[in-house]
Amino acid sequence: MVPITSFPPGTVLLEDRQADKLILHPTPSDDPNDPLNWSTWRKSLNFGLALFYVLITFVMLDIIGVGLDGYINDIGLTFELYNDACAMNYAGLALGCIFFNPFVHKYGRRPFYIISSVIQLAAAIWSAALNTPGELIAVNFVSGIGGAISETIVMISIVDMFYLHQHARMNGLFLMIQSIGAFGGPVAAGFIVEAQGWRWMWWWTAIFLGVNLALVLFLFEETKYIPTPFNQELSRRSSSPSDENQTITVADKEAKPLNQNQPPSTENPIPPLKPYSKRLALYTKTSTPIGHHFYQPPIMFFTFPAVTYAAIIYGSLLAWYAVVTSAASFFLIEEPYNFSPANRGLFSIAGGVGTILGIITGAPLSDWSIVWLAKRNKGIYEPEMRLWIGIPGALFVSGGLLMFGVSLAKAGHPWPVLAIGAGLFGYGFSISGDIALTYLTDCYEDILADALVSVIFVRNGISVIIMFVFTPWIENLGIQNMFVSAAMISLITLIAPIIVLRYGKKARVRVAGKYRFFASRQPIRRAV
């Protein structure tokens, strides 16, 4: 057997071929305060609260288009200013992520769930009361700042609480809830706009954001884990392939949970379970400096090909999503569709259904396929094994863009054809996005926070550029040619998994030393 210490980052022994058992990564400690050791209900509650936070965040970020005709009539908004407001939202998402993320290392996850919720609550109240296009642009920037941490912090929480073989499913749930907020929020907002006016869609958002803030304050536990010296040594020793504790079935782990109320052994000084008040501490501070976390993300983008790949894939997906939603919000108001706010909201169901179907099929298939492929590879898992599922995702994204755009340009086409195109796009969006994010998670778990900042910044930066050029792009090429060119660009971008399948492992081997250097600078880390 190849020694584990010779593996490049991301390559792990996932299957013990002799015992036919799954190996847990990362290696759990004996500490009852380690989130990996939390009971199923405790993990479910915490992750459920994180998902509710994501749901409301993406409702906040994606309902603006439903009230477009109200903005046009009441505050004099134009299509160009609407796209500028959307671009400023993405700018806030990009800049807020860079600012907040380093402090997540220093003070823990919990305070930034709270801060993000407070900022979004204030932005929702402002959105309900604004009276000028300039205010709309400004509040979109503020709401972007508030929602900026939502994606990185939840994925960090996933790594805090779950094992490698569970990552795709948890990331898939995260993307599904994100999609329900992004696609389902406009449905509810459309009916609210028709019944109560566009300002009330923001008042209702503020109410739910207030509920979310209360839940986070009183129920969400800190997932940042600070190992005791004993458990750091235990984790280091158990990373050896000769340690029998390294091989364990998931069923055994769940059937025999750690007794979190047992007294600490005199031989193994296991700390007691923290009281409820300490688990809900406002912050969990460590003394490690964090200045380098402000400048490491761009370095990682240019250093680690897996980060570059994830950023470009995820960035292009969000940009095309913004294009589809912007076009639907504006052009479905006009002849021959004449969609009301409620109808525009209902139209978003098509993309939501496609996205959920993609997650239901893609995420479990991804997790199942890596176990099957690892068995065929002497029990050794390579992160590139996930990428096979991403190839058909690229075809669905490009095909959906093409069908939606060409049908929109041919105004005589019935709206269900546009809906099918949006659904195909959503299906490919979820598959490609889940694979890109999970591949990054599996490759570079110990530098994930900074790597995600790089991904999210590039992702939102691409969207800012696309939204600023969207109006002149249509004016110069027309709707049909604009979407044809977008579909071709997306196809060229999203077939990148073919290149990474061939060269991804070689790249991980080449930058392994740099990875361990960056990992050693993380405040809290497990065995690298």
C-alpha positions in Angstrom: 0.0 0.0 0.0 1.2 3.5 -0.8 2.0 5.5 2.4 -0.7 8.1 3.1 2.0 10.7 3.7 3.0 10.4 0.0 -0.4 11.4 -1.3 -0.9 14.8 -2.7 -3.5 17.1 -1.2 -7.0 15.7 -1.7 -6.0 12.1 -2.4 -7.1 9.9 0.5 -7.5 6.2 1.4 -11.3 6.1 1.3 -11.8 2.3 1.2 -10.0 -0.4 3.1 -10.1 -3.2 0.5 -9.3 -6.0 3.0 -11.9 -5.0 5.5 -14.3 -3.5 2.9 -14.9 -0.5 5.2 -15.1 3.2 4.6 -12.4 5.4 6.2 -13.5 8.6 7.8 -11.9 11.8 6.7 -11.1 14.1 8.4 -10.1 11.9 11.4 -12.5 12.5 14.3 -11.2 13.2 17.8 -12.5 11.9 21.1 -13.6 15.4 22.1 -17.5 15.7 22.6 -17.1 19.4 21.6 -15.7 18.5 18.1 -18.6 19.1 15.6 -17.6 15.9 13.8 -18.7 14.1 17.0 -22.0 15.9 17.5 -25.1 13.7 17.5 -27.2 13.6 14.4 -30.0 15.8 15.8 -27.5 18.4 16.9 -25.8 18.5 13.5 -29.3 18.6 11.8 -30.5 21.5 13.9 -27.4 23.6 13.3 -27.2 22.8 9.6 -30.9 23.4 9.3 -30.6 26.9 10.8 -27.7 27.6 8.4 -29.9 26.5 5.5 -32.8 28.7 6.7 -30.3 31.6 6.8 -29.3 30.8 3.2 -32.9 30.6 2.1 -33.8 34.0 3.4 -30.6 35.5 2.1 -31.2 34.4 -1.4 -34.8 35.5 -1.2 -33.5 38.9 -0.3 -31.0 38.9 -3.2 -33.3 37.7 -5.9 -36.7 39.2 -5.6 -35.9 42.6 -7.0 -36.9 41.8 -10.5 -40.5 41.0 -9.5 -41.1 44.6 -8.6 -39.6 46.0 -11.8 -42.7 47.5 -13.3 -43.5 49.1 -9.9 -40.0 50.6 -9.8 -40.5 51.9 -13.3 -43.8 53.6 -12.5 -43.1 54.8 -9.0 -39.4 55.8 -9.0 -38.6 56.2 -12.7 -36.3 53.2 -13.0 -34.9 52.2 -16.4 -33.7 48.8 -17.7 -30.1 50.1 -17.7 -30.4 51.4 -14.1 -32.0 48.1 -13.1 -29.0 46.2 -14.5 -26.6 48.7 -12.7 -28.4 48.0 -9.4 -28.0 44.3 -10.0 -24.3 44.8 -10.7 -23.8 46.8 -7.5 -25.4 43.9 -5.6 -22.8 41.6 -7.0 -20.1 44.1 -6.2 -21.3 44.2 -2.6 -21.2 40.4 -2.5 -17.6 40.4 -3.8 -16.2 43.1 -1.5 -18.1 42.0 1.6 -16.7 38.5 1.3 -13.1 39.8 1.2 -13.7 42.0 4.3 -15.6 39.6 6.5 -14.0 36.2 5.8 -10.7 36.8 7.7 -12.6 37.6 10.9 -14.4 34.2 10.6 -11.0 32.7 11.4 -10.4 34.9 14.4 -13.8 35.1 16.0 -15.7 32.0 14.8 -18.7 31.4 12.5 -21.5 32.4 14.8 -20.9 36.2 15.1 -20.9 36.6 11.3 -24.2 34.7 10.9 -25.5 37.3 13.3 -23.8 40.4 11.7 -24.9 39.3 8.2 -28.5 38.8 9.4 -28.6 42.3 11.0 -27.2 44.0 7.8 -29.7 42.3 5.6 -32.6 43.1 8.0 -31.6 46.8 7.8 -31.3 46.6 4.0 -34.8 45.0 3.7 -36.3 47.9 5.7 -34.5 50.5 3.5 -35.7 48.7 0.3 -39.3 49.0 1.5 -39.0 52.7 2.1 -36.8 53.9 -0.8 -38.0 56.5 -3.3 -35.3 57.1 -6.0 -33.2 54.9 -8.4 -30.1 56.1 -6.6 -31.4 54.6 -3.3 -32.2 51.3 -5.1 -28.6 51.1 -6.4 -27.2 51.9 -2.9 -29.4 49.5 -1.0 -28.5 46.7 -3.4 -24.9 47.3 -2.6 -25.6 47.1 1.1 -27.7 44.0 0.8 -24.8 42.5 -1.2 -22.5 43.3 1.7 -24.9 41.6 4.1 -25.3 38.5 2.1 -21.6 38.2 1.0 -20.6 35.8 3.7 -23.5 33.5 3.2 -21.8 31.1 0.8 -18.3 30.8 2.3 -19.5 30.6 5.9 -22.0 27.8 5.2 -19.5 25.7 3.3 -17.0 26.2 6.1 -19.6 25.0 8.5 -20.1 21.9 6.3 -16.4 21.1 6.5 -16.6 21.7 10.3 -19.4 19.2 10.8 -19.3 16.6 8.1 -16.9 14.0 6.6 -15.5 14.0 3.1 -17.8 11.3 1.8 -20.8 13.5 2.9 -19.6 16.7 1.3 -21.4 16.5 -2.0 -24.7 15.7 -0.4 -24.3 18.6 2.1 -23.2 21.0 -0.6 -26.1 19.7 -2.7 -28.5 20.6 0.1 -26.9 24.0 0.4 -27.3 24.6 -3.3 -30.9 23.3 -3.3 -31.9 25.7 -0.5 -30.1 28.5 -2.2 -32.0 27.7 -5.4 -35.3 27.5 -3.5 -34.7 31.0 -2.2 -33.5 32.3 -5.5 -36.3 30.7 -7.6 -39.1 30.3 -5.0 -38.7 33.7 -3.4 -39.9 35.5 -6.6 -43.0 33.3 -6.7 -44.2 34.4 -3.3 -43.0 38.0 -4.0 -45.1 38.1 -7.2 -48.3 37.4 -5.4 -47.4 39.9 -2.6 -46.7 42.6 -5.2 -50.1 42.1 -6.8 -52.0 42.0 -3.5 -50.1 44.6 -1.4 -47.6 46.4 -3.7 -43.9 46.1 -4.3 -43.0 47.7 -0.9 -44.6 44.9 1.0 -42.5 42.2 -0.6 -39.6 43.9 1.2 -41.6 44.3 4.5 -42.3 40.5 4.5 -38.7 39.8 3.8 -37.8 42.0 6.8 -40.2 40.0 9.0 -38.6 36.7 8.0 -35.1 38.1 8.4 -36.1 39.1 11.9 -37.2 35.5 12.6 -33.9 34.2 11.2 -32.0 36.6 13.4 -33.8 35.4 16.5 -33.2 31.7 15.6 -29.5 32.3 15.0 -29.1 34.2 18.3 -30.8 31.6 20.5 -30.2 28.3 18.8 -27.2 28.3 16.4 -24.1 26.8 18.0 -20.5 27.7 17.1 -18.9 25.1 14.7 -15.4 26.4 15.0 -13.4 23.7 16.8 -10.3 24.4 18.9 -8.6 21.1 19.6 -7.1 20.3 22.9 -3.4 19.4 22.9 -4.3 15.8 23.6 -6.7 15.6 20.6 -4.2 17.3 18.3 -1.8 14.5 19.1 -4.5 11.9 18.7 -5.5 13.3 15.3 -1.8 13.3 14.2 -1.2 9.7 15.2 -4.5 8.5 13.8 -3.6 9.8 10.4 -1.2 6.9 10.1 -2.6 4.0 7.9 -1.5 1.5 10.6 -3.9 2.9 13.2 -6.8 0.6 13.5 -9.1 3.4 14.5 -8.6 5.0 11.1 -10.8 2.3 9.5 -14.4 2.5 10.6 -17.8 2.1 9.0 -20.2 5.0 8.9 -22.8 2.7 10.3 -20.5 1.9 13.3 -19.9 5.6 13.9 -23.6 6.4 13.9 -24.6 3.3 15.9 -22.2 4.0 18.7 -22.1 7.8 19.2 -19.7 9.3 21.6 -21.3 9.5 25.1 -21.1 13.3 25.4 -22.0 13.2 29.1 -19.4 10.6 30.3 -16.8 11.8 32.7 -13.3 12.3 31.3 -10.9 9.3 31.6 -7.8 9.7 33.8 -5.8 8.1 31.0 -7.2 10.2 28.2 -8.0 13.7 29.4 -11.1 14.2 27.3 -12.7 17.6 28.0 -16.3 17.7 29.2 -19.2 18.8 27.0 -19.5 22.6 27.1 -22.6 24.0 28.8 -25.3 25.5 26.6 -24.3 29.1 27.4 -20.7 28.5 26.2 -21.9 26.8 23.0 -23.9 30.0 22.3 -21.0 32.4 23.1 -21.2 35.5 21.0 -17.7 34.8 19.6 -14.9 32.2 19.9 -11.7 34.1 19.7 -8.2 32.7 18.9 -4.9 34.6 19.1 -3.7 33.7 15.7 -3.0 36.7 13.4 -5.3 37.1 10.5 -3.8 39.8 8.4 -2.5 37.3 5.8 -6.1 36.2 5.1 -6.8 39.5 3.4 -4.2 39.0 0.7 -4.0 35.2 0.5 -7.2 34.6 -1.6 -5.9 36.2 -4.9 -2.6 34.4 -4.4 -4.5 31.1 -4.1 -6.4 31.9 -7.3 -3.2 32.1 -9.3 -1.4 29.3 -7.3 -3.9 26.4 -7.1 -5.5 25.2 -10.4 -8.4 23.7 -8.5 -9.3 27.2 -7.1 -9.0 28.7 -10.5 -11.2 26.0 -12.0 -13.9 26.4 -9.3 -13.9 30.2 -9.5 -14.3 30.3 -13.3 -17.0 27.5 -13.4 -19.0 29.0 -10.5 -18.5 32.5 -11.7 -19.7 31.8 -15.2 -22.7 29.9 -13.9 -23.8 32.8 -11.7 -23.3 35.3 -14.6 -25.5 33.3 -16.9 -28.1 33.0 -14.2 -28.1 36.8 -13.8 -28.5 37.1 -17.5 -31.5 34.8 -17.6 -33.3 36.4 -14.6 -32.7 39.9 -15.9 -34.0 39.1 -19.3 -37.0 37.3 -17.9 -37.8 40.2 -15.5 -37.8 42.8 -18.3 -38.9 41.2 -21.5 -41.8 39.2 -20.1 -43.5 42.5 -19.2 -43.7 43.4 -22.8 -45.8 42.0 -25.8 -46.7 39.3 -26.5 -46.4 38.0 -22.9 -47.6 40.9 -20.8 -46.7 39.0 -17.6 -48.0 40.3 -14.3 -45.7 40.3 -11.2 -47.3 37.1 -10.1 -46.8 35.5 -13.5 -43.2 36.6 -13.6 -42.7 35.1 -10.1 -44.4 31.8 -11.2 -42.1 31.7 -14.3 -39.1 31.3 -12.0 -40.5 27.9 -10.8 -39.2 26.4 -14.0 -35.6 27.1 -13.1 -36.2 26.1 -9.5 -37.6 22.7 -10.5 -34.6 22.1 -12.9 -32.2 23.0 -10.1 -33.8 20.8 -7.5 -33.9 17.8 -9.9 -30.2 18.4 -10.7 -29.3 18.3 -7.0 -31.5 15.3 -6.3 -29.9 13.3 -9.0 -26.4 14.8 -9.3 -25.2 15.1 -5.6 -26.0 11.5 -4.6 -24.6 10.2 -7.9 -21.4 12.1 -7.2 -21.0 10.6 -3.7 -21.9 7.1 -4.9 -19.6 7.3 -7.9 -16.5 8.3 -5.9 -16.9 5.3 -3.6 -17.3 3.0 -6.6 -14.3 4.5 -8.4 -12.2 4.4 -5.3 -12.9 0.7 -5.0 -11.6 0.2 -8.5 -8.5 2.3 -7.6 -7.3 0.1 -4.7 -9.4 2.1 -2.3 -7.7 5.4 -3.1 -9.9 8.4 -3.8 -8.8 11.1 -6.2 -10.9 14.4 -6.2 -10.9 14.3 -10.0 -13.2 11.3 -9.8 -16.1 13.7 -9.1 -15.6 15.6 -12.3 -17.2 13.0 -14.7 -20.6 14.1 -13.5 -19.8 17.8 -14.4 -19.5 17.1 -18.1 -23.2 16.5 -18.9 -24.0 19.5 -16.6 -22.2 21.8 -19.2 -24.4 20.5 -22.0 -27.6 21.3 -20.0 -26.4 24.8 -19.1 -25.5 25.7 -22.7 -28.6 24.0 -24.2 -30.9 25.8 -21.7 -29.4 29.2 -22.5 -29.8 28.6 -26.2 -33.4 27.4 -25.9 -34.4 30.3 -23.6 -32.7 33.0 -25.6 -33.7 32.0 -29.1 -37.3 31.5 -28.0 -37.3 34.9 -26.3 -36.0 36.5 -29.5 -38.8 34.7 -31.5 -41.6 36.5 -29.7 -44.2 34.2 -31.2 -42.9 31.2 -29.3 -45.1 30.2 -26.4 -43.8 30.9 -22.9 -43.6 27.1 -21.9 -40.7 26.8 -24.4 -38.9 29.6 -22.5 -39.7 27.8 -19.2 -38.3 24.5 -20.5 -35.1 26.3 -21.5 -34.9 27.9 -18.0 -35.5 24.4 -16.4 -32.7 22.8 -18.5 -30.4 25.7 -17.5 -31.3 25.2 -13.8 -30.6 21.4 -14.0 -27.1 22.0 -15.5 -26.5 24.9 -13.1 -26.9 22.7 -10.0 -24.9 19.8 -11.2 -22.0 21.9 -12.5 -22.0 24.2 -9.4 -22.1 21.3 -6.9 -19.3 19.4 -8.6 -17.0 22.5 -8.8 -17.5 23.4 -5.1 -17.2 19.9 -3.9 -14.0 19.3 -5.9 -12.5 22.4 -4.4 -13.6 21.2 -0.9 -12.0 17.8 -1.4 -8.8 19.1 -2.8 -8.0 21.8 -0.3 -10.1 21.4 2.8 -7.5 23.0 5.1 -7.4 26.3 3.2 -11.1 26.2 2.1 -12.1 29.5 3.7 -9.5 31.6 1.8 -10.0 29.6 -1.3 -13.7 30.2 -1.2 -13.2 33.9 -0.8 -11.2 33.8 -4.1 -14.0 31.8 -5.8 -16.8 34.1 -4.6 -14.9 37.3 -5.4 -14.1 36.1 -9.0 -17.7 34.7 -9.3 -19.3 38.0 -8.4 -16.7 40.0 -10.3 -17.7 38.2 -13.5 -21.3 38.9 -12.8 -20.6 42.6 -12.2 -18.9 42.8 -15.6 -21.7 40.8 -17.4 -24.5 42.9 -15.9 -22.8 46.2 -16.8 -22.3 45.1 -20.4 -25.6 43.3 -20.7 -27.6 46.2 -22.1 -25.1 47.3 -24.8 -24.6 43.6 -25.6 -28.2 43.2 -26.5 -28.4 46.6 -28.3 -25.5 45.7 -30.5 -26.2 42.0 -31.2 -29.9 41.6 -30.6 -31.5 39.1 -28.2 -31.0 36.0 -30.3 -27.3 36.5 -31.2 -26.5 37.7 -27.7 -27.8 34.4 -26.2 -26.2 32.3 -28.9 -22.8 33.9 -28.1 -23.5 33.4 -24.3 -24.3 29.7 -24.9 -21.1 29.1 -26.8 -19.0 30.9 -24.2 -20.6 28.9 -21.4 -20.0 25.6 -23.3 -16.3 26.4 -23.8 -16.0 27.4 -20.1 -17.9 24.5 -18.6 -16.1 21.7 -20.4 -13.1 22.5 -18.3 -13.6 19.3 -16.3 -12.1 17.4 -19.3 -8.8 19.3 -18.8 -8.9 19.0 -15.0 -9.6 15.2 -15.3 -6.3 14.9 -17.3 -4.1 17.3 -15.4 -5.7 17.9 -12.0 -3.7 15.4 -10.0 -0.4 16.5 -11.6 -1.3 20.0 -10.6 -2.0 19.0 -7.0 1.3 17.2 -6.8 3.1 20.2 -8.1 1.6 22.6 -5.6 1.5 20.3 -2.6 4.3 22.1 -0.8 2.6 25.5 -1.2 -0.7 24.0 0.0 0.9 22.7 3.2 2.5 26.1 3.7 -0.8 27.9 3.4 -2.5 25.2 5.5 0.0 25.8 8.3 -1.1 29.4 8.5 -4.7 28.6 9.2 -5.8 29.3 12.8 -7.2 25.9 13.5 -6.5 22.9 11.3 -6.6 19.1 11.4 -3.9 16.8 10.0 -2.6 18.0 6.7 
